[in-house]
Amino acid sequence: MSQDNDRRHEIRSYLIGFAGAIALTGAAFAVVRWPIAPTNITFAMVLALALAQIILQFRCFLHISFKRSSRDDLQLILFSTLVIALMVGGTLVILMNLRDRMM
């Protein structure tokens, strides 16, 4: 009986995540398609919706939470994000420096 309840909870989590992802994606497309604010505010709204979607997908699909047992997974994801951000940032610095030298 417990296994059936766990499966039901997991399917419910996936359905909530799927519906939330569709809603957030639709909201981002709607904000861009029918602008109701200046460009910089629209950009901020799209970034906020993207951040909300990342959090939703971590919670519903990857099952990352702030419980003690999931903290190792969260730290791994945050460290990987830091390494990727450093690599992308370093690449952009090098490319901008090369562009300045070419001009």
C-alpha positions as CSV (number, residue, x, y, z in Angstrom):
1,M,0.0,0.0,0.0
2,S,2.9,2.4,0.8
3,Q,4.4,1.7,-2.6
4,D,1.2,2.6,-4.3
5,N,0.9,5.9,-2.3
6,D,4.5,6.8,-3.2
7,R,3.8,6.2,-6.9
8,R,0.7,8.4,-6.7
9,H,2.6,11.2,-5.0
10,E,5.4,11.0,-7.7
11,I,2.9,11.1,-10.6
12,R,1.2,14.0,-8.9
13,S,4.5,15.8,-8.6
14,Y,5.3,15.2,-12.3
15,L,1.8,16.5,-13.4
16,I,2.1,19.6,-11.2
17,G,5.6,20.2,-12.6
18,F,4.4,19.7,-16.2
19,A,1.4,22.0,-15.8
20,G,3.5,24.7,-14.1
21,A,6.2,24.5,-16.8
22,I,3.6,24.9,-19.5
23,A,2.0,27.8,-17.7
24,L,5.3,29.6,-17.0
25,T,6.5,29.1,-20.6
26,G,3.1,30.4,-21.9
27,A,3.4,33.4,-19.6
28,A,6.9,34.2,-20.9
29,F,5.7,34.0,-24.5
30,A,2.7,36.1,-23.7
31,V,4.8,38.8,-22.0
32,V,7.1,39.0,-25.1
33,R,4.3,38.7,-27.7
34,W,2.0,41.3,-26.1
35,P,4.2,43.8,-24.3
36,I,2.5,45.6,-21.5
37,A,5.6,47.4,-20.1
38,P,8.8,49.0,-21.3
39,T,11.5,46.7,-22.7
40,N,13.7,46.6,-19.5
41,I,10.7,45.6,-17.4
42,T,9.7,42.9,-19.9
43,F,13.2,41.6,-19.8
44,A,13.1,41.4,-16.0
45,M,9.7,39.7,-16.1
46,V,11.1,37.0,-18.5
47,L,14.1,36.5,-16.3
48,A,11.9,36.1,-13.2
49,L,9.7,33.6,-15.0
50,A,12.8,31.7,-16.1
51,L,14.1,31.6,-12.5
52,A,10.7,30.4,-11.3
53,Q,10.7,27.6,-14.0
54,I,14.2,26.5,-12.9
55,I,13.1,26.2,-9.3
56,L,9.9,24.4,-10.4
57,Q,11.8,21.9,-12.4
58,F,14.4,21.3,-9.7
59,R,11.6,20.6,-7.2
60,C,9.2,18.6,-9.3
61,F,11.4,16.7,-11.8
62,L,14.7,16.4,-10.0
63,H,13.1,16.1,-6.6
64,I,15.6,18.6,-5.1
65,S,14.4,20.0,-1.8
66,F,15.9,21.7,1.3
67,K,15.7,18.5,3.4
68,R,18.9,17.2,4.9
69,S,18.9,14.1,2.6
70,S,18.7,16.2,-0.6
71,R,21.2,18.8,0.4
72,D,24.1,17.0,-1.2
73,D,22.3,17.0,-4.6
74,L,21.6,20.7,-4.2
75,Q,25.2,21.5,-3.4
76,L,26.4,19.4,-6.4
77,I,24.0,21.4,-8.7
78,L,25.1,24.7,-7.3
79,F,28.8,23.9,-7.7
80,S,28.3,22.8,-11.2
81,T,26.4,26.0,-11.9
82,L,29.3,28.0,-10.4
83,V,31.9,26.2,-12.6
84,I,29.8,26.7,-15.8
85,A,29.3,30.4,-14.9
86,L,33.1,30.9,-14.4
87,M,33.8,29.2,-17.7
88,V,31.2,31.3,-19.6
89,G,32.3,34.5,-17.9
90,G,36.0,33.8,-18.6
91,T,35.2,33.1,-22.2
92,L,33.2,36.4,-22.5
93,V,36.1,38.4,-21.0
94,I,38.6,36.9,-23.4
95,L,36.2,37.5,-26.4
96,M,35.6,41.1,-25.4
97,N,39.3,41.7,-24.9
98,L,40.0,40.3,-28.4
99,R,37.2,42.5,-29.8
100,D,38.7,45.6,-28.3
101,R,42.1,44.8,-29.7
102,M,40.7,44.2,-33.1
103,M,38.9,47.6,-33.3
